[in-house]
Amino acid sequence: MIPRFGRARRDRTLAVLEGFHPLKHALRFGAELQEVICREPDELARLAERLAPELAERMGELARPVASELFEQLAPLAPSTGVMAIATRPAVDPLALLRARRDAPAILLEDPRDLGNLGACVRVAAAADAAAVLCTGSHDPWHPDALRGGAGLHFALPVARLEELAALEQRSGPLLALDPEGEALDPGALDPAALLAFGTERHGLSEELLERSDARIRIPMRAGVSSLNLATSVAAVLFAWRLSPGNEPPPPERRARPELF
């Protein structure tokens, strides 16, 4: 079991889910689960009945109990909720995603440094029903720490790493760069097909990405406030757009997604 979870962490076709909430969302959004292990089946059953009763029976069927000593060795920091899983990653073609026509903005994170914050961006994007999350840089957006930060909502929308900025030439909609020197955000005028690019809190966006952008926009803020956390910035822009007239959240049934595979 220890070698299996170790290999899964390095396998770019798999996702290691640490904790109840990542497992809950993986199940809700149709993930293919290969292994579910828990410390105490009764504890998992009580948690599921309280937080996700519609999934309680399914979790009970999937979960295999293991000794507490073994469970603690399967992650650098074993989740307090006492459950972990291995799932198959959805295969997303980032170039197909860039080319696809969209009815909601997609997010581009340039070289995010903190995996938990990266995951929080995915969580926000899923909540706002954004089209996708792409990122550049060396970090794997499906790293277990990002999945934990995103509460497993990577399965709710396409999430992928973009190898190089040159691929942005294939985009179907405008590339809008979030930049302190840009025009103030007008949520009602935001193109739903836009690709919204966010840089790090400290360094912002690179000159290369800024030069590739079609326009630069900024989040209006109180004087003296220099920046926002990355996930907070993503949330501010997405929900400003989502709550503007004509962009109300979709009905409970899922809207159509572009073909990505």
C-alpha beads as a LAMMPS data file, in Angstrom:
LAMMPS data file: protein, C-alpha beads

261 atoms
260 bonds

1 atom types
1 bond types

-500.0 500.0 xlo xhi
-500.0 500.0 ylo yhi
-500.0 500.0 zlo zhi

Masses

1 110.0

Atoms # bond

1 1 1 0.000 0.000 0.000
2 1 1 2.792 2.480 0.853
3 1 1 4.604 1.927 -2.489
4 1 1 1.304 2.213 -4.363
5 1 1 0.470 5.619 -2.919
6 1 1 4.077 6.710 -3.422
7 1 1 3.961 5.778 -7.108
8 1 1 0.570 7.446 -7.525
9 1 1 2.008 10.753 -6.299
10 1 1 4.544 10.692 -9.132
11 1 1 2.160 9.396 -11.818
12 1 1 0.789 12.206 -14.027
13 1 1 -2.215 10.042 -14.948
14 1 1 -3.357 9.647 -11.329
15 1 1 -4.582 11.899 -8.529
16 1 1 -4.078 11.285 -4.811
17 1 1 -7.008 12.572 -2.768
18 1 1 -6.223 13.348 0.855
19 1 1 -9.302 13.825 3.007
20 1 1 -13.063 13.644 2.940
21 1 1 -13.824 16.761 0.897
22 1 1 -11.572 15.871 -2.063
23 1 1 -13.156 12.407 -2.142
24 1 1 -16.661 13.874 -1.841
25 1 1 -16.196 16.198 -4.809
26 1 1 -14.414 13.563 -6.869
27 1 1 -17.458 11.320 -6.496
28 1 1 -19.935 14.113 -7.171
29 1 1 -18.212 15.031 -10.413
30 1 1 -17.740 11.544 -11.807
31 1 1 -14.129 10.664 -10.984
32 1 1 -12.916 7.145 -11.704
33 1 1 -11.652 5.879 -8.351
34 1 1 -9.043 3.137 -8.187
35 1 1 -8.596 2.859 -4.417
36 1 1 -10.310 4.266 -1.336
37 1 1 -8.893 3.550 2.103
38 1 1 -10.042 4.709 5.505
39 1 1 -8.903 4.540 9.097
40 1 1 -12.316 3.869 10.699
41 1 1 -15.314 2.830 8.546
42 1 1 -17.802 3.936 11.210
43 1 1 -16.165 7.364 11.408
44 1 1 -16.328 7.722 7.628
45 1 1 -19.987 6.660 7.613
46 1 1 -20.894 9.280 10.223
47 1 1 -19.014 11.984 8.328
48 1 1 -20.678 11.047 5.053
49 1 1 -24.171 10.999 6.567
50 1 1 -23.578 14.499 7.941
51 1 1 -21.796 16.157 5.015
52 1 1 -22.739 14.179 1.899
53 1 1 -25.654 11.830 2.638
54 1 1 -26.245 11.156 -1.047
55 1 1 -22.753 9.613 -1.216
56 1 1 -22.749 7.719 2.070
57 1 1 -23.687 4.346 0.613
58 1 1 -21.212 4.640 -2.258
59 1 1 -18.366 5.624 0.078
60 1 1 -19.155 2.675 2.287
61 1 1 -18.957 0.332 -0.671
62 1 1 -15.649 1.733 -1.918
63 1 1 -13.722 2.298 1.310
64 1 1 -11.338 -0.361 2.556
65 1 1 -10.188 -0.073 6.186
66 1 1 -6.470 -0.120 6.965
67 1 1 -4.562 0.009 10.236
68 1 1 -4.090 3.460 11.688
69 1 1 -0.286 3.010 11.685
70 1 1 -0.347 2.292 7.939
71 1 1 -2.755 5.121 7.172
72 1 1 -0.428 7.643 8.808
73 1 1 2.387 6.639 6.439
74 1 1 0.461 7.173 3.210
75 1 1 0.777 10.976 3.159
76 1 1 3.266 13.530 4.506
77 1 1 0.413 14.832 6.667
78 1 1 -2.363 12.264 6.997
79 1 1 -5.804 13.908 6.799
80 1 1 -7.699 14.178 10.064
81 1 1 -10.882 13.004 8.336
82 1 1 -9.330 9.553 8.040
83 1 1 -9.836 8.808 4.351
84 1 1 -7.640 8.891 1.218
85 1 1 -8.079 7.726 -2.343
86 1 1 -6.399 7.284 -5.712
87 1 1 -8.311 8.390 -8.808
88 1 1 -7.658 8.570 -12.531
89 1 1 -6.998 12.100 -13.763
90 1 1 -9.279 13.302 -16.558
91 1 1 -7.274 13.660 -19.770
92 1 1 -7.452 17.319 -20.801
93 1 1 -5.912 18.703 -23.991
94 1 1 -4.941 22.306 -23.103
95 1 1 -4.570 23.293 -26.764
96 1 1 -8.061 22.033 -27.561
97 1 1 -9.291 23.980 -24.563
98 1 1 -7.670 27.188 -25.830
99 1 1 -9.242 26.728 -29.261
100 1 1 -12.721 25.840 -27.986
101 1 1 -15.576 28.341 -27.975
102 1 1 -16.615 29.140 -24.396
103 1 1 -19.592 30.742 -22.685
104 1 1 -17.703 31.421 -19.442
105 1 1 -14.215 32.793 -18.784
106 1 1 -11.234 30.493 -18.331
107 1 1 -8.419 31.206 -15.869
108 1 1 -4.685 31.236 -16.615
109 1 1 -2.332 31.253 -13.623
110 1 1 1.204 32.218 -14.595
111 1 1 3.800 30.308 -12.593
112 1 1 1.855 30.002 -9.316
113 1 1 4.244 29.375 -6.418
114 1 1 1.999 27.994 -3.659
115 1 1 0.198 24.704 -4.324
116 1 1 -2.481 25.334 -1.721
117 1 1 -3.250 28.725 -3.280
118 1 1 -3.312 27.128 -6.733
119 1 1 -5.875 24.662 -5.439
120 1 1 -7.911 27.470 -3.901
121 1 1 -8.065 29.101 -7.358
122 1 1 -9.483 25.870 -8.776
123 1 1 -12.059 25.784 -5.979
124 1 1 -13.145 29.361 -6.697
125 1 1 -13.285 28.724 -10.440
126 1 1 -15.461 25.657 -9.932
127 1 1 -17.803 27.578 -7.625
128 1 1 -18.216 30.355 -10.218
129 1 1 -18.666 27.742 -12.974
130 1 1 -15.686 29.027 -14.953
131 1 1 -14.721 27.169 -18.108
132 1 1 -11.293 25.894 -17.005
133 1 1 -8.090 26.567 -15.097
134 1 1 -4.718 26.499 -16.866
135 1 1 -1.359 27.191 -15.287
136 1 1 2.222 27.610 -16.408
137 1 1 5.435 26.942 -14.501
138 1 1 6.930 23.859 -12.916
139 1 1 4.158 22.958 -10.478
140 1 1 1.730 20.166 -11.279
141 1 1 -1.797 21.570 -10.785
142 1 1 -2.908 18.034 -9.796
143 1 1 -0.334 17.707 -7.008
144 1 1 -1.953 16.284 -3.824
145 1 1 -1.401 19.611 -2.022
146 1 1 -3.249 21.459 -4.803
147 1 1 -6.022 18.879 -4.727
148 1 1 -6.342 19.349 -0.987
149 1 1 -6.442 23.146 -1.397
150 1 1 -9.069 22.742 -4.105
151 1 1 -11.129 20.260 -2.067
152 1 1 -11.051 17.886 -5.034
153 1 1 -12.924 20.294 -7.309
154 1 1 -10.378 19.652 -10.050
155 1 1 -12.922 17.070 -11.220
156 1 1 -15.582 19.760 -11.663
157 1 1 -13.857 21.559 -14.557
158 1 1 -10.836 21.070 -16.841
159 1 1 -7.516 21.717 -15.072
160 1 1 -4.227 21.421 -16.936
161 1 1 -0.685 22.739 -17.258
162 1 1 0.248 24.807 -20.305
163 1 1 3.767 23.996 -21.447
164 1 1 4.615 27.347 -23.051
165 1 1 3.095 30.775 -23.527
166 1 1 3.424 30.479 -27.302
167 1 1 0.412 28.172 -27.198
168 1 1 -1.709 31.205 -26.317
169 1 1 -1.642 32.160 -30.007
170 1 1 -4.246 29.421 -30.498
171 1 1 -6.770 31.024 -28.144
172 1 1 -10.306 31.539 -29.395
173 1 1 -11.136 34.493 -27.160
174 1 1 -9.361 37.599 -25.864
175 1 1 -6.493 37.293 -23.403
176 1 1 -7.087 39.756 -20.562
177 1 1 -4.170 40.384 -18.230
178 1 1 -4.811 41.395 -14.620
179 1 1 -2.381 44.253 -14.079
180 1 1 -2.315 47.205 -11.628
181 1 1 -1.815 49.571 -14.570
182 1 1 -4.822 48.288 -16.504
183 1 1 -8.285 49.730 -16.976
184 1 1 -10.700 49.260 -14.074
185 1 1 -12.666 46.014 -14.322
186 1 1 -16.155 46.426 -15.814
187 1 1 -17.852 43.090 -15.060
188 1 1 -20.760 43.682 -17.426
189 1 1 -18.403 44.292 -20.337
190 1 1 -16.210 41.246 -19.687
191 1 1 -16.216 38.909 -22.691
192 1 1 -17.463 35.486 -21.515
193 1 1 -14.979 33.860 -23.896
194 1 1 -12.045 35.659 -22.248
195 1 1 -8.948 33.972 -20.893
196 1 1 -8.148 35.815 -17.650
197 1 1 -4.449 35.815 -16.768
198 1 1 -3.282 36.218 -13.168
199 1 1 0.294 36.513 -11.933
200 1 1 1.785 35.997 -8.493
201 1 1 1.089 38.474 -5.700
202 1 1 4.745 39.515 -5.524
203 1 1 5.825 39.520 -9.174
204 1 1 2.619 39.905 -11.167
205 1 1 2.579 38.819 -14.803
206 1 1 5.686 38.484 -16.973
207 1 1 6.433 40.995 -19.699
208 1 1 6.025 38.226 -22.260
209 1 1 2.485 37.486 -21.171
210 1 1 1.588 41.160 -20.887
211 1 1 2.797 41.726 -24.437
212 1 1 0.663 38.828 -25.676
213 1 1 -2.471 40.146 -23.965
214 1 1 -5.291 41.866 -25.839
215 1 1 -6.049 44.195 -22.924
216 1 1 -5.060 44.842 -19.319
217 1 1 -7.589 45.174 -16.537
218 1 1 -7.308 45.821 -12.813
219 1 1 -9.433 45.194 -9.749
220 1 1 -10.493 48.558 -8.273
221 1 1 -9.202 48.746 -4.697
222 1 1 -8.974 51.208 -1.864
223 1 1 -5.986 53.561 -2.032
224 1 1 -2.988 52.179 -0.171
225 1 1 -3.906 48.514 -0.723
226 1 1 -1.204 47.232 -3.046
227 1 1 -2.310 43.696 -3.881
228 1 1 -4.595 40.761 -3.165
229 1 1 -3.906 37.097 -2.589
230 1 1 -4.023 35.148 -5.874
231 1 1 -7.141 33.138 -5.057
232 1 1 -8.860 36.268 -3.736
233 1 1 -8.123 38.070 -7.003
234 1 1 -9.525 35.194 -9.038
235 1 1 -12.633 35.133 -6.844
236 1 1 -13.155 38.893 -7.114
237 1 1 -13.036 38.921 -10.920
238 1 1 -15.019 35.733 -11.517
239 1 1 -17.830 36.578 -9.131
240 1 1 -17.992 40.195 -10.270
241 1 1 -18.617 38.770 -13.746
242 1 1 -20.911 35.961 -12.593
243 1 1 -23.139 38.293 -10.541
244 1 1 -23.438 40.973 -13.218
245 1 1 -26.736 41.152 -15.172
246 1 1 -27.078 38.418 -17.761
247 1 1 -24.425 36.163 -16.202
248 1 1 -26.448 34.602 -13.405
249 1 1 -25.384 31.126 -12.273
250 1 1 -26.623 28.292 -14.493
251 1 1 -29.477 25.987 -13.446
252 1 1 -28.683 22.827 -11.432
253 1 1 -28.174 20.736 -14.551
254 1 1 -24.691 21.192 -15.984
255 1 1 -24.287 23.335 -19.057
256 1 1 -22.476 21.901 -22.031
257 1 1 -18.684 21.907 -21.879
258 1 1 -16.395 22.256 -24.922
259 1 1 -14.825 19.097 -26.292
260 1 1 -11.402 18.817 -24.662
261 1 1 -10.161 15.307 -25.348

Bonds

1 1 1 2
2 1 2 3
3 1 3 4
4 1 4 5
5 1 5 6
6 1 6 7
7 1 7 8
8 1 8 9
9 1 9 10
10 1 10 11
11 1 11 12
12 1 12 13
13 1 13 14
14 1 14 15
15 1 15 16
16 1 16 17
17 1 17 18
18 1 18 19
19 1 19 20
20 1 20 21
21 1 21 22
22 1 22 23
23 1 23 24
24 1 24 25
25 1 25 26
26 1 26 27
27 1 27 28
28 1 28 29
29 1 29 30
30 1 30 31
31 1 31 32
32 1 32 33
33 1 33 34
34 1 34 35
35 1 35 36
36 1 36 37
37 1 37 38
38 1 38 39
39 1 39 40
40 1 40 41
41 1 41 42
42 1 42 43
43 1 43 44
44 1 44 45
45 1 45 46
46 1 46 47
47 1 47 48
48 1 48 49
49 1 49 50
50 1 50 51
51 1 51 52
52 1 52 53
53 1 53 54
54 1 54 55
55 1 55 56
56 1 56 57
57 1 57 58
58 1 58 59
59 1 59 60
60 1 60 61
61 1 61 62
62 1 62 63
63 1 63 64
64 1 64 65
65 1 65 66
66 1 66 67
67 1 67 68
68 1 68 69
69 1 69 70
70 1 70 71
71 1 71 72
72 1 72 73
73 1 73 74
74 1 74 75
75 1 75 76
76 1 76 77
77 1 77 78
78 1 78 79
79 1 79 80
80 1 80 81
81 1 81 82
82 1 82 83
83 1 83 84
84 1 84 85
85 1 85 86
86 1 86 87
87 1 87 88
88 1 88 89
89 1 89 90
90 1 90 91
91 1 91 92
92 1 92 93
93 1 93 94
94 1 94 95
95 1 95 96
96 1 96 97
97 1 97 98
98 1 98 99
99 1 99 100
100 1 100 101
101 1 101 102
102 1 102 103
103 1 103 104
104 1 104 105
105 1 105 106
106 1 106 107
107 1 107 108
108 1 108 109
109 1 109 110
110 1 110 111
111 1 111 112
112 1 112 113
113 1 113 114
114 1 114 115
115 1 115 116
116 1 116 117
117 1 117 118
118 1 118 119
119 1 119 120
120 1 120 121
121 1 121 122
122 1 122 123
123 1 123 124
124 1 124 125
125 1 125 126
126 1 126 127
127 1 127 128
128 1 128 129
129 1 129 130
130 1 130 131
131 1 131 132
132 1 132 133
133 1 133 134
134 1 134 135
135 1 135 136
136 1 136 137
137 1 137 138
138 1 138 139
139 1 139 140
140 1 140 141
141 1 141 142
142 1 142 143
143 1 143 144
144 1 144 145
145 1 145 146
146 1 146 147
147 1 147 148
148 1 148 149
149 1 149 150
150 1 150 151
151 1 151 152
152 1 152 153
153 1 153 154
154 1 154 155
155 1 155 156
156 1 156 157
157 1 157 158
158 1 158 159
159 1 159 160
160 1 160 161
161 1 161 162
162 1 162 163
163 1 163 164
164 1 164 165
165 1 165 166
166 1 166 167
167 1 167 168
168 1 168 169
169 1 169 170
170 1 170 171
171 1 171 172
172 1 172 173
173 1 173 174
174 1 174 175
175 1 175 176
176 1 176 177
177 1 177 178
178 1 178 179
179 1 179 180
180 1 180 181
181 1 181 182
182 1 182 183
183 1 183 184
184 1 184 185
185 1 185 186
186 1 186 187
187 1 187 188
188 1 188 189
189 1 189 190
190 1 190 191
191 1 191 192
192 1 192 193
193 1 193 194
194 1 194 195
195 1 195 196
196 1 196 197
197 1 197 198
198 1 198 199
199 1 199 200
200 1 200 201
201 1 201 202
202 1 202 203
203 1 203 204
204 1 204 205
205 1 205 206
206 1 206 207
207 1 207 208
208 1 208 209
209 1 209 210
210 1 210 211
211 1 211 212
212 1 212 213
213 1 213 214
214 1 214 215
215 1 215 216
216 1 216 217
217 1 217 218
218 1 218 219
219 1 219 220
220 1 220 221
221 1 221 222
222 1 222 223
223 1 223 224
224 1 224 225
225 1 225 226
226 1 226 227
227 1 227 228
228 1 228 229
229 1 229 230
230 1 230 231
231 1 231 232
232 1 232 233
233 1 233 234
234 1 234 235
235 1 235 236
236 1 236 237
237 1 237 238
238 1 238 239
239 1 239 240
240 1 240 241
241 1 241 242
242 1 242 243
243 1 243 244
244 1 244 245
245 1 245 246
246 1 246 247
247 1 247 248
248 1 248 249
249 1 249 250
250 1 250 251
251 1 251 252
252 1 252 253
253 1 253 254
254 1 254 255
255 1 255 256
256 1 256 257
257 1 257 258
258 1 258 259
259 1 259 260
260 1 260 261
